[in-house]
Amino acid sequence: MSLFNKKPGGTPKTYHCGTLTYTKAGLFAVFAWLLWGDFCLTLMETVVPSVLPLKLKALGCSNAMMGVILATIPSVLNIAVNPYVSFKSDRYRSKWGRRLPFIIGTLPFLCLSLVLIGFADPISAFLQAHVPALKSVAPATVTLALLGVFMVIFQFFNMFVSSVFYYIFNDLVPPQFLARFLGMFRLVGTAAGAIYNYFIFQYSESHMREIFLGAAILYFVGFGLMCLRVKEGEYPPVEGEDGGAGKGLAAIKTYFSECFTHKLYWLLFASSSILATSGVIGMFGVFFNREMGLSLDHIGKLGAVSGVFSLVAIYIAAVFADRWNPLRILTHLRVFAVIGMVSAWVWLFVTLPGEYYFWVAMGGGIIGTFQSTLAGAVEFPMMMRLLPQSRFGQFCSAQAMIQCVFRLVTGVAAGLFVDAMKWFCHGSDYAYRLSFVWTTIFGALGAAATVWLYIYWYRLGGDFHYHPPAPWSPTKKEELAVVVTVPPQSRWVNCSLYFFHAIMASSVLGLPVVMWWMRHQDTPVAFRWFLVLILPLTLAVWIFWVIVERGVRRDMSDCKAGLPLRNGIPHHGILMTVSTKYLFFQAMWFAQVVIAVNLKMETAALIFGLAGVISNTLLIVCVWLNCRIERGRSLVLDQWPAGEIPEEPAALANA
């Protein structure tokens, strides 16, 4: 649908969201203000987790204490504040709306807390000069204590914003534009992060005070203007809560009985929380990059370049998210994501010079951009597909609360894990490399939980018959519009299978070239191991792929013939995304081997060779596993059975 359409007779077309009515210009305006608000919010929220770890490290803060300040404190406050704000904002009614009052009322205090964090050093010096009891305390200790207090203040008021800002989209954006808006929303957020990483992050240590002050001013002025320019509509009275069920202690009972009495929601909360646990150790990522020889300038540029490439992929990913079904995409991509986590273990055994590692890391980030962007683009739409619309805020807060319970424990556990690894490594920063062990374990567990969620979603109706469980409703479910999705398309499945063949073929056919270069560079040990070990293993992996591929093609033939399938047919969109990514990664793999050979690092060359074999093997295993996940479900190919397409059947023609 175009925004420039007009009704017959030249009358401007209008668009509706609840009681709100927009002209074309009005819709552009609300989009622009919401996206501007996101730009300001993203910059503000990027500052604290990127700069504060460096300040804490400079003050001698232990990794465990860093986990408390950066992960545990936010989690405790999230558990305490987010459910209350979300529950109340769903039911709040005022002339300002139900979301904006929670944002406007906390804006000044949030900005003040940012300024306090930035000026922690002079505040600490002032207190030590005027409070006798503090004169005998080490200055670093006083500053750490102040930063902990200021972080509590910041996180408390930031919870009000982060709890309701994302819910307001459902209240302001017409449904037919929601997916496109979310694509632009992610694009603007990524652009803000890229600008920060490229231009500002390199000054994190030298100009911390100015960065925090600038973030506070930008947020106060920019986000404040957004709050004044957008208007919420009117909302109907809350249904299903007669007799004070939404007040006092009864509200707590209502909240928990609605959010935590169905298996589907528990699976959703568990999968997202375990994945959040996998990512919590990312707060030490800057120290890993430094251990690998990168400067802050290099680290900032890595984030900026990845962000710029994400800008190209975000809107396309949002379109595919609607077409392929967000939950299906997320399930399969989380399975494939484990490959990258395992592949990163190579840095436990190899250390390249910093200037070489910078380009390797940049290449890997660029190649993996679309897959990571697609995975990020589908998370919020997936929530909209799974959760009741009338209670969307409180269910989002319930998920956030469970995630925070996990972070509450794992934030400290991650710090203790790194401290234990540092003790094991005799105090060396090599310990930060072992964070990949943590991410792999919890990443695999999170992928397993998502698979379980996906299978259970199918049992509740899947693509055409799923409706969110609703304990408050007499029918025990809430009606939800069914969105048409595109089933596996045989021509694109075949194309992706050929791409996988190209991956395996390039792995085998490229080895003679690499081995010739080893002879030319006089690295006989690497040449010998590639001849007797890597080459035979790579051939065996290609044979393994031929076996798995035949199984997929057999199921495609049986599906067209109307016969039962042995497994299932993975979706063409995921296969194309993953196969394209790893086809480009073959060039990265060869580049790593060549770099190691040129530097006379023969052991490193062998390790890179084994990593390529393991990566290809895991890739095939994941294809097979995704076929098993679809077992009993992928019973159609190219088009849905007659009568099963609820709306927009023409979408299949554009698959």
C-alpha positions as CSV (number, residue, x, y, z in Angstrom):
1,M,0.0,0.0,0.0
2,S,1.3,3.4,-0.9
3,L,1.1,6.4,1.4
4,F,0.3,8.5,-1.6
5,N,-3.0,6.8,-2.5
6,K,-6.1,8.9,-2.7
7,K,-9.8,8.0,-2.5
8,P,-11.9,8.2,-5.7
9,G,-12.5,11.8,-6.6
10,G,-9.2,13.0,-5.3
11,T,-10.0,13.0,-1.6
12,P,-6.9,12.4,0.5
13,K,-6.7,8.9,2.0
14,T,-6.8,8.6,5.8
15,Y,-5.3,6.0,8.0
16,H,-6.6,4.8,11.4
17,C,-5.1,3.4,14.6
18,G,-7.8,3.1,17.3
19,T,-9.4,6.5,17.7
20,L,-6.5,8.2,15.9
21,T,-6.9,9.3,12.2
22,Y,-4.0,10.3,10.1
23,T,-3.6,12.1,6.8
24,K,-0.5,11.3,4.7
25,A,1.3,14.2,6.2
26,G,0.2,13.3,9.8
27,L,1.4,9.8,9.3
28,F,4.8,11.0,8.1
29,A,5.0,13.3,11.1
30,V,4.3,10.7,13.7
31,F,6.8,8.3,12.0
32,A,9.4,11.1,12.0
33,W,9.0,12.0,15.7
34,L,9.0,8.4,16.9
35,L,12.1,7.6,14.9
36,W,13.8,10.8,16.2
37,G,12.9,9.8,19.7
38,D,14.4,6.4,19.1
39,F,17.6,8.0,17.8
40,C,18.0,10.0,21.0
41,L,17.1,7.1,23.2
42,T,19.5,4.7,21.5
43,L,22.4,7.2,21.8
44,M,21.7,7.7,25.4
45,E,21.4,4.0,26.3
46,T,24.5,3.1,24.3
47,V,26.7,5.4,26.4
48,V,26.4,3.7,29.8
49,P,27.2,0.0,28.9
50,S,30.0,1.0,26.5
51,V,31.8,3.6,28.6
52,L,31.2,2.5,32.2
53,P,33.1,-0.8,32.0
54,L,36.2,1.1,31.0
55,K,35.9,3.5,33.9
56,L,35.2,0.6,36.4
57,K,38.2,-1.3,35.1
58,A,40.4,1.9,35.5
59,L,39.3,2.1,39.1
60,G,40.4,-1.5,39.8
61,C,36.9,-2.9,40.0
62,S,36.9,-6.7,40.0
63,N,35.0,-8.5,37.2
64,A,32.5,-9.9,39.8
65,M,31.7,-6.4,41.1
66,M,31.5,-5.2,37.5
67,G,28.8,-7.8,36.9
68,V,26.9,-6.6,40.0
69,I,27.0,-2.9,38.8
70,L,26.3,-3.6,35.1
71,A,24.1,-6.6,35.2
72,T,22.7,-7.4,38.6
73,I,21.6,-3.9,39.6
74,P,19.6,-3.4,36.3
75,S,18.1,-6.8,36.7
76,V,16.9,-6.2,40.3
77,L,15.3,-2.9,39.3
78,N,13.8,-4.4,36.2
79,I,12.1,-7.1,38.3
80,A,10.8,-4.4,40.7
81,V,9.8,-1.7,38.3
82,N,9.0,-3.1,34.8
83,P,6.0,-5.3,35.7
84,Y,4.4,-2.6,37.7
85,V,4.8,0.1,35.0
86,S,3.7,-2.2,32.2
87,F,0.7,-3.5,34.1
88,K,-0.4,0.0,35.1
89,S,0.3,1.5,31.6
90,D,-2.0,-1.1,30.0
91,R,-4.8,0.1,32.3
92,Y,-4.0,3.8,32.7
93,R,-6.3,6.4,31.2
94,S,-5.5,10.2,31.1
95,K,-5.8,13.1,28.7
96,W,-2.1,12.5,27.9
97,G,-2.7,8.9,27.0
98,R,-1.6,5.7,28.8
99,R,2.1,5.6,27.9
100,L,3.5,9.2,27.6
101,P,2.9,10.2,31.3
102,F,5.3,7.5,32.5
103,I,8.0,8.8,30.1
104,I,7.6,12.6,30.6
105,G,7.4,12.4,34.4
106,T,10.8,10.6,34.7
107,L,12.7,12.5,32.0
108,P,14.4,15.1,34.2
109,F,15.6,12.6,36.8
110,L,17.0,10.3,34.1
111,C,19.0,13.1,32.6
112,L,20.3,14.2,36.0
113,S,21.5,10.7,36.8
114,L,23.5,10.7,33.5
115,V,25.2,13.9,34.6
116,L,26.0,12.5,38.0
117,I,27.7,9.4,36.5
118,G,29.8,11.6,34.2
119,F,30.9,13.8,37.1
120,A,31.5,11.0,39.6
121,D,35.2,11.9,39.9
122,P,34.8,15.5,40.9
123,I,31.9,14.6,43.2
124,S,34.0,12.0,44.9
125,A,36.8,14.5,45.4
126,F,34.4,17.1,46.8
127,L,33.0,14.6,49.3
128,Q,36.4,13.4,50.5
129,A,37.4,17.0,51.0
130,H,34.3,17.9,53.1
131,V,33.3,14.6,54.8
132,P,35.8,13.7,57.5
133,A,34.7,10.0,57.5
134,L,35.7,9.6,53.9
135,K,39.2,11.1,54.1
136,S,40.7,7.7,55.1
137,V,39.0,5.8,52.3
138,A,40.8,5.3,49.0
139,P,39.5,7.7,46.3
140,A,38.8,4.8,43.9
141,T,36.6,3.1,46.5
142,V,34.5,6.3,47.0
143,T,34.2,6.8,43.3
144,L,33.1,3.1,42.8
145,A,30.5,3.5,45.5
146,L,29.1,6.7,43.9
147,L,29.0,5.0,40.5
148,G,27.0,2.2,42.0
149,V,24.5,4.6,43.6
150,F,24.2,6.7,40.4
151,M,23.7,3.5,38.4
152,V,20.8,2.6,40.7
153,I,19.2,6.0,40.1
154,F,19.8,5.8,36.3
155,Q,18.4,2.3,35.9
156,F,15.3,3.1,38.1
157,F,14.2,6.0,36.0
158,N,15.3,4.4,32.7
159,M,13.0,1.4,33.5
160,F,10.0,3.7,33.1
161,V,11.0,4.6,29.6
162,S,12.3,1.2,28.4
163,S,9.1,-0.4,29.8
164,V,6.5,1.6,27.8
165,F,8.2,3.3,24.8
166,Y,8.1,0.1,22.7
167,Y,4.5,-0.6,23.6
168,I,3.4,2.8,22.2
169,F,3.9,1.7,18.7
170,N,0.8,-0.5,18.9
171,D,-1.1,2.5,20.0
172,L,0.1,5.0,17.4
173,V,1.0,3.2,14.2
174,P,-1.7,1.8,11.9
175,P,-1.5,-2.0,11.7
176,Q,-0.8,-2.1,8.0
177,F,2.4,0.0,8.4
178,L,3.6,-1.7,11.6
179,A,6.2,-4.0,10.1
180,R,7.6,-1.3,7.9
181,F,7.8,1.1,10.8
182,L,9.7,-1.5,12.9
183,G,12.1,-1.9,10.0
184,M,12.7,1.8,9.9
185,F,12.9,1.8,13.7
186,R,15.7,-0.7,13.8
187,L,17.4,1.2,10.9
188,V,17.5,4.4,12.9
189,G,18.7,2.7,16.0
190,T,21.5,1.0,14.1
191,A,22.5,4.3,12.5
192,A,22.6,5.9,16.0
193,G,24.8,3.1,17.2
194,A,27.1,3.3,14.2
195,I,27.5,7.1,14.6
196,Y,28.4,6.7,18.3
197,N,30.9,3.8,17.6
198,Y,32.6,5.6,14.8
199,F,32.9,9.1,16.1
200,I,32.6,9.0,19.9
201,F,33.6,5.7,21.4
202,Q,37.3,6.3,20.8
203,Y,37.2,9.1,23.3
204,S,35.5,7.0,26.1
205,E,38.5,7.1,28.4
206,S,39.7,10.7,27.8
207,H,36.3,12.5,27.6
208,M,33.9,10.4,29.7
209,R,32.5,13.5,31.4
210,E,31.7,15.3,28.1
211,I,30.1,12.1,26.6
212,F,27.7,11.7,29.5
213,L,26.8,15.4,29.6
214,G,26.2,15.4,25.9
215,A,24.0,12.3,26.1
216,A,21.9,13.9,28.9
217,I,21.4,17.1,26.9
218,L,20.5,15.3,23.7
219,Y,18.0,13.1,25.5
220,F,16.3,15.9,27.5
221,V,15.8,18.1,24.4
222,G,15.4,15.5,21.7
223,F,13.3,12.9,23.4
224,G,11.4,15.6,25.3
225,L,10.3,17.2,21.9
226,M,9.1,13.8,20.7
227,C,6.9,13.4,23.8
228,L,5.3,16.8,23.2
229,R,4.7,16.3,19.5
230,V,3.1,12.8,19.4
231,K,-0.4,12.3,20.8
232,E,-2.1,9.2,22.0
233,G,-5.8,8.5,21.3
234,E,-8.6,7.4,23.6
235,Y,-8.8,3.9,25.0
236,P,-11.8,1.8,25.9
237,P,-12.3,0.7,29.5
238,V,-10.3,-2.4,30.7
239,E,-12.3,-5.5,30.2
240,G,-12.3,-8.7,32.3
241,E,-11.3,-7.0,35.6
242,D,-14.5,-6.2,37.5
243,G,-14.4,-6.1,41.2
244,G,-10.9,-4.5,41.6
245,A,-8.9,-7.2,40.0
246,G,-6.5,-4.6,38.7
247,K,-5.8,-2.9,42.0
248,G,-3.7,-3.6,45.1
249,L,-2.8,-7.1,46.0
250,A,-5.5,-8.4,43.6
251,A,-3.5,-6.8,40.7
252,I,-0.5,-8.9,41.6
253,K,-2.6,-12.1,41.6
254,T,-4.1,-11.0,38.3
255,Y,-0.7,-10.4,36.8
256,F,0.8,-13.7,37.7
257,S,-2.4,-15.8,36.9
258,E,-2.6,-14.3,33.4
259,C,1.1,-14.4,32.5
260,F,2.4,-17.6,34.1
261,T,-0.4,-20.2,33.8
262,H,0.3,-21.5,30.3
263,K,3.1,-23.6,29.0
264,L,3.5,-21.6,25.8
265,Y,4.4,-18.4,27.7
266,W,6.8,-20.3,30.0
267,L,8.6,-21.6,26.9
268,L,8.8,-18.2,25.4
269,F,10.1,-16.7,28.6
270,A,12.6,-19.5,29.1
271,S,14.0,-19.3,25.6
272,S,14.6,-15.6,25.6
273,S,16.0,-15.7,29.1
274,I,18.6,-18.4,28.4
275,L,19.7,-16.5,25.3
276,A,20.0,-13.3,27.4
277,T,22.2,-15.3,29.8
278,S,24.4,-16.3,26.8
279,G,24.8,-12.6,25.9
280,V,25.4,-11.2,29.5
281,I,29.1,-12.0,29.3
282,G,29.2,-9.5,26.4
283,M,29.9,-6.8,28.9
284,F,33.5,-8.0,28.8
285,G,33.7,-7.9,25.0
286,V,35.8,-4.7,25.0
287,F,38.4,-6.5,27.1
288,F,38.5,-9.5,24.7
289,N,39.1,-7.2,21.8
290,R,41.9,-5.5,23.6
291,E,43.4,-8.8,24.4
292,M,43.3,-9.5,20.7
293,G,45.4,-6.4,20.1
294,L,42.7,-3.9,19.1
295,S,42.7,-0.2,20.2
296,L,39.5,1.6,21.2
297,D,39.5,3.3,17.8
298,H,39.6,-0.1,16.1
299,I,36.8,-1.5,18.4
300,G,34.6,1.6,17.7
301,K,35.2,1.3,13.9
302,L,34.3,-2.4,14.0
303,G,30.9,-1.6,15.6
304,A,30.4,1.3,13.2
305,V,31.1,-0.6,10.0
306,S,28.8,-3.5,11.1
307,G,26.2,-0.9,11.8
308,V,26.4,0.7,8.4
309,F,26.1,-2.6,6.6
310,S,23.1,-3.4,8.9
311,L,21.4,-0.3,7.6
312,V,21.1,-1.9,4.1
313,A,19.8,-5.2,5.5
314,I,17.3,-4.0,8.1
315,Y,14.3,-3.0,6.0
316,I,14.7,-6.0,3.7
317,A,14.8,-8.2,6.8
318,A,11.6,-6.7,8.2
319,V,9.8,-7.5,4.9
320,F,11.0,-11.1,5.0
321,A,10.0,-11.4,8.7
322,D,6.4,-10.9,7.8
323,R,6.5,-13.2,4.8
324,W,8.3,-16.2,6.4
325,N,6.9,-16.1,9.9
326,P,9.0,-14.6,12.7
327,L,9.0,-17.6,15.0
328,R,10.1,-20.0,12.3
329,I,12.9,-17.7,11.3
330,L,14.1,-17.2,14.8
331,T,14.0,-20.9,15.6
332,H,16.1,-22.0,12.7
333,L,18.5,-19.1,12.9
334,R,19.2,-19.8,16.6
335,V,20.1,-23.3,15.7
336,F,22.5,-22.1,13.1
337,A,23.9,-19.4,15.4
338,V,25.5,-22.1,17.5
339,I,28.0,-22.7,14.7
340,G,29.4,-19.2,15.0
341,M,29.7,-19.6,18.8
342,V,31.7,-22.9,18.4
343,S,33.8,-21.4,15.5
344,A,34.9,-18.5,17.8
345,W,36.8,-21.1,19.9
346,V,39.6,-20.8,17.3
347,W,40.8,-17.7,19.2
348,L,41.5,-19.8,22.2
349,F,44.4,-21.3,20.2
350,V,45.4,-18.6,17.8
351,T,46.7,-15.0,18.3
352,L,47.1,-12.9,15.2
353,P,48.8,-9.5,15.2
354,G,46.2,-6.8,16.0
355,E,46.3,-5.3,12.5
356,Y,45.5,-8.7,11.0
357,Y,42.8,-9.6,13.5
358,F,41.1,-6.2,12.9
359,W,40.5,-7.0,9.3
360,V,39.5,-10.6,10.0
361,A,37.0,-9.4,12.6
362,M,35.7,-6.8,10.2
363,G,35.2,-9.2,7.4
364,G,33.4,-11.7,9.6
365,G,31.1,-9.0,10.9
366,I,30.2,-7.8,7.5
367,I,29.5,-11.3,6.1
368,G,27.3,-12.2,9.1
369,T,25.4,-8.9,9.0
370,F,22.2,-10.1,7.2
371,Q,21.7,-13.2,9.3
372,S,22.2,-11.3,12.6
373,T,20.0,-8.4,11.3
374,L,17.3,-10.9,10.3
375,A,17.4,-12.6,13.7
376,G,17.1,-9.2,15.5
377,A,14.4,-8.0,13.1
378,V,12.0,-10.9,13.9
379,E,12.1,-10.8,17.7
380,F,9.6,-8.0,18.3
381,P,7.2,-9.1,15.5
382,M,7.4,-12.6,16.9
383,M,6.1,-11.3,20.3
384,M,3.2,-9.6,18.4
385,R,2.4,-12.9,16.8
386,L,2.5,-14.9,20.1
387,L,1.1,-12.6,22.8
388,P,-2.4,-11.3,23.5
389,Q,-2.8,-7.8,22.1
390,S,-5.0,-6.5,25.0
391,R,-2.3,-7.4,27.5
392,F,0.8,-6.9,25.4
393,G,2.5,-4.6,27.8
394,Q,2.2,-6.9,30.8
395,F,3.3,-10.0,28.9
396,C,6.4,-8.2,27.6
397,S,7.2,-7.1,31.2
398,A,6.7,-10.7,32.4
399,Q,9.3,-11.8,29.9
400,A,11.6,-9.0,30.9
401,M,11.1,-9.9,34.6
402,I,12.1,-13.6,34.0
403,Q,15.1,-12.4,31.9
404,C,16.2,-10.2,34.8
405,V,15.9,-13.0,37.3
406,F,18.4,-14.9,35.0
407,R,20.6,-11.8,34.7
408,L,20.4,-11.2,38.4
409,V,22.2,-14.5,39.0
410,T,24.2,-14.8,35.8
411,G,25.5,-11.3,35.8
412,V,27.4,-12.1,39.0
413,A,28.1,-15.6,37.8
414,A,29.6,-14.3,34.5
415,G,31.9,-12.0,36.5
416,L,32.9,-14.9,38.8
417,F,33.5,-17.1,35.8
418,V,35.9,-14.5,34.2
419,D,37.6,-14.0,37.6
420,A,38.0,-17.8,38.0
421,M,39.4,-18.0,34.5
422,K,41.9,-15.2,35.2
423,W,43.0,-17.1,38.3
424,F,43.4,-20.2,36.2
425,C,45.4,-18.1,33.6
426,H,47.6,-16.6,36.4
427,G,46.0,-13.1,36.0
428,S,46.4,-12.9,32.2
429,D,43.7,-11.2,30.1
430,Y,43.7,-14.4,28.1
431,A,40.8,-15.3,30.4
432,Y,38.5,-13.1,28.4
433,R,38.9,-15.4,25.4
434,L,37.2,-18.2,27.5
435,S,34.0,-16.2,27.4
436,F,33.2,-18.2,24.2
437,V,32.7,-21.3,26.3
438,W,30.0,-19.5,28.2
439,T,28.2,-18.2,25.1
440,T,28.3,-21.6,23.4
441,I,26.8,-23.5,26.4
442,F,23.9,-21.1,27.0
443,G,23.5,-20.4,23.3
444,A,22.9,-24.1,22.6
445,L,20.5,-24.3,25.6
446,G,18.6,-21.3,24.3
447,A,18.3,-22.7,20.8
448,A,16.9,-26.0,22.3
449,A,14.3,-24.0,24.3
450,T,13.3,-22.1,21.1
451,V,12.8,-25.3,19.2
452,W,10.6,-26.6,22.0
453,L,8.5,-23.4,21.8
454,Y,8.2,-23.7,18.0
455,I,7.0,-27.3,18.2
456,Y,4.4,-26.4,20.9
457,W,3.2,-23.4,18.9
458,Y,2.4,-25.8,16.1
459,R,0.4,-28.0,18.5
460,L,-1.7,-24.9,19.3
461,G,-2.6,-24.3,15.7
462,G,0.6,-23.1,13.9
463,D,0.4,-20.8,10.9
464,F,-3.4,-20.8,10.5
465,H,-5.1,-21.7,13.7
466,Y,-3.0,-20.3,16.5
467,H,-4.6,-17.8,18.9
468,P,-2.9,-16.6,22.1
469,P,-4.0,-18.5,25.2
470,A,-6.0,-16.1,27.4
471,P,-6.9,-17.4,30.9
472,W,-9.2,-14.3,31.5
473,S,-11.4,-15.1,28.5
474,P,-14.4,-17.6,28.6
475,T,-13.0,-19.3,25.4
476,K,-9.4,-19.4,27.0
477,K,-8.0,-17.7,24.0
478,E,-7.8,-14.3,22.4
479,E,-8.7,-13.9,18.7
480,L,-5.8,-12.8,16.6
481,A,-5.7,-12.0,12.9
482,V,-4.0,-14.7,11.0
483,V,-1.2,-13.4,8.8
484,V,-0.4,-15.3,5.6
485,T,3.1,-16.8,5.4
486,V,5.0,-18.3,2.5
487,P,5.6,-22.1,2.6
488,P,8.9,-23.6,1.4
489,Q,9.4,-22.8,-2.3
490,S,11.0,-25.7,-4.3
491,R,13.1,-23.5,-6.7
492,W,14.7,-21.6,-3.8
493,V,15.3,-24.7,-1.8
494,N,17.0,-26.3,-4.8
495,C,19.1,-23.1,-5.2
496,S,20.2,-23.1,-1.6
497,L,21.1,-26.8,-1.8
498,Y,23.4,-25.9,-4.7
499,F,24.9,-23.2,-2.6
500,F,25.7,-25.7,0.1
501,H,27.4,-27.8,-2.6
502,A,29.4,-24.8,-3.6
503,I,30.6,-24.4,0.0
504,M,31.7,-28.0,0.2
505,A,33.3,-27.9,-3.3
506,S,35.2,-24.7,-2.6
507,S,36.5,-26.2,0.7
508,V,37.9,-29.2,-1.2
509,L,39.1,-27.5,-4.5
510,G,40.7,-24.6,-2.7
511,L,43.0,-26.8,-0.6
512,P,45.4,-27.6,-3.4
513,V,45.9,-23.9,-4.0
514,V,46.5,-23.3,-0.3
515,M,48.9,-26.3,-0.1
516,W,50.8,-25.0,-3.1
517,W,51.2,-21.7,-1.3
518,M,52.5,-23.5,1.8
519,R,55.2,-25.1,-0.3
520,H,56.0,-21.7,-1.8
521,Q,56.3,-20.1,1.6
522,D,58.4,-23.0,3.0
523,T,56.0,-24.2,5.7
524,P,56.4,-28.0,5.4
525,V,54.7,-28.9,8.7
526,A,51.5,-27.2,7.7
527,F,51.6,-28.7,4.2
528,R,52.0,-32.2,5.6
529,W,49.1,-31.9,8.0
530,F,46.8,-30.5,5.4
531,L,47.7,-33.4,3.1
532,V,47.2,-36.2,5.5
533,L,44.5,-34.8,7.7
534,I,42.6,-31.7,6.5
535,L,42.1,-32.8,2.8
536,P,40.7,-36.3,3.7
537,L,38.4,-34.8,6.4
538,T,37.1,-32.2,4.0
539,L,36.3,-34.8,1.4
540,A,34.5,-36.9,4.1
541,V,32.4,-33.8,5.1
542,W,31.4,-33.3,1.4
543,I,30.2,-36.9,1.3
544,F,28.2,-36.3,4.5
545,W,26.5,-33.4,2.8
546,V,25.6,-35.5,-0.3
547,I,23.8,-37.9,2.0
548,V,21.9,-35.2,3.9
549,E,21.0,-33.4,0.7
550,R,19.5,-36.6,-0.8
551,G,17.2,-36.8,2.2
552,V,16.0,-33.3,1.6
553,R,15.4,-33.9,-2.1
554,R,13.6,-37.2,-1.3
555,D,11.2,-35.4,1.0
556,M,10.5,-32.7,-1.6
557,S,9.6,-35.4,-4.1
558,D,7.4,-37.2,-1.6
559,C,5.7,-34.0,-0.7
560,K,4.8,-33.2,-4.3
561,A,3.5,-36.8,-4.7
562,G,1.4,-36.5,-1.5
563,L,3.4,-39.2,0.3
564,P,4.5,-39.1,4.0
565,L,7.8,-37.4,4.7
566,R,10.7,-39.0,6.6
567,N,11.7,-35.7,8.1
568,G,10.6,-32.2,6.9
569,I,11.5,-29.5,4.4
570,P,13.4,-26.6,5.9
571,H,12.3,-23.1,4.8
572,H,14.0,-21.8,1.7
573,G,14.5,-18.3,3.3
574,I,16.6,-19.6,6.1
575,L,18.5,-22.0,3.8
576,M,19.3,-19.2,1.4
577,T,20.4,-16.8,4.2
578,V,22.7,-19.3,5.8
579,S,24.2,-20.8,2.7
580,T,25.0,-17.4,1.2
581,K,26.7,-16.4,4.5
582,Y,28.9,-19.5,4.7
583,L,29.7,-19.3,1.0
584,F,31.3,-15.9,1.7
585,F,32.9,-17.3,4.8
586,Q,34.9,-19.7,2.7
587,A,36.9,-16.7,1.5
588,M,37.4,-15.7,5.1
589,W,38.6,-19.2,6.0
590,F,41.2,-19.2,3.1
591,A,42.3,-15.7,4.1
592,Q,43.0,-16.8,7.6
593,V,45.0,-19.8,6.5
594,V,47.0,-17.6,4.0
595,I,47.7,-15.0,6.7
596,A,49.0,-17.7,9.1
597,V,51.2,-19.2,6.4
598,N,52.6,-15.8,5.5
599,L,53.5,-15.2,9.1
600,K,55.1,-18.6,9.4
601,M,52.5,-19.6,12.0
602,E,52.1,-23.3,10.9
603,T,50.2,-24.4,14.0
604,A,47.8,-21.6,13.5
605,A,47.3,-22.6,9.9
606,L,46.5,-26.2,11.0
607,I,44.0,-24.9,13.6
608,F,42.3,-22.7,11.0
609,G,42.1,-25.7,8.7
610,L,40.5,-27.9,11.4
611,A,38.1,-25.0,12.3
612,G,36.9,-25.0,8.7
613,V,36.2,-28.7,8.8
614,I,34.3,-28.5,12.1
615,S,32.3,-25.5,10.8
616,N,31.2,-27.3,7.7
617,T,30.3,-30.4,9.7
618,L,28.2,-28.4,12.1
619,L,26.5,-26.6,9.2
620,I,25.4,-29.9,7.7
621,V,24.3,-31.2,11.2
622,C,22.2,-28.0,11.6
623,V,20.5,-28.5,8.2
624,W,19.6,-32.1,9.2
625,L,18.4,-30.9,12.6
626,N,16.2,-28.2,11.1
627,C,14.7,-30.9,8.8
628,R,13.9,-32.9,11.9
629,I,12.3,-29.9,13.6
630,E,9.9,-29.6,10.7
631,R,9.1,-33.3,10.8
632,G,5.3,-33.7,10.6
633,R,4.8,-30.0,9.9
634,S,6.2,-29.2,6.5
635,L,3.6,-31.1,4.6
636,V,3.2,-28.5,1.8
637,L,5.6,-27.1,-0.9
638,D,5.2,-24.1,-3.1
639,Q,1.7,-23.2,-2.0
640,W,-0.7,-23.9,0.9
641,P,-3.6,-26.4,0.3
642,A,-6.8,-24.9,-1.1
643,G,-8.9,-23.2,1.5
644,E,-6.0,-22.8,3.9
645,I,-4.9,-19.3,2.8
646,P,-6.7,-16.8,5.0
647,E,-5.9,-13.6,3.2
648,E,-3.6,-12.1,0.6
649,P,-3.1,-15.2,-1.6
650,A,-1.2,-13.0,-4.1
651,A,1.6,-12.9,-1.6
652,L,2.6,-16.4,-2.7
653,A,3.3,-15.2,-6.2
654,N,6.0,-12.9,-4.8
655,A,7.7,-15.5,-2.6
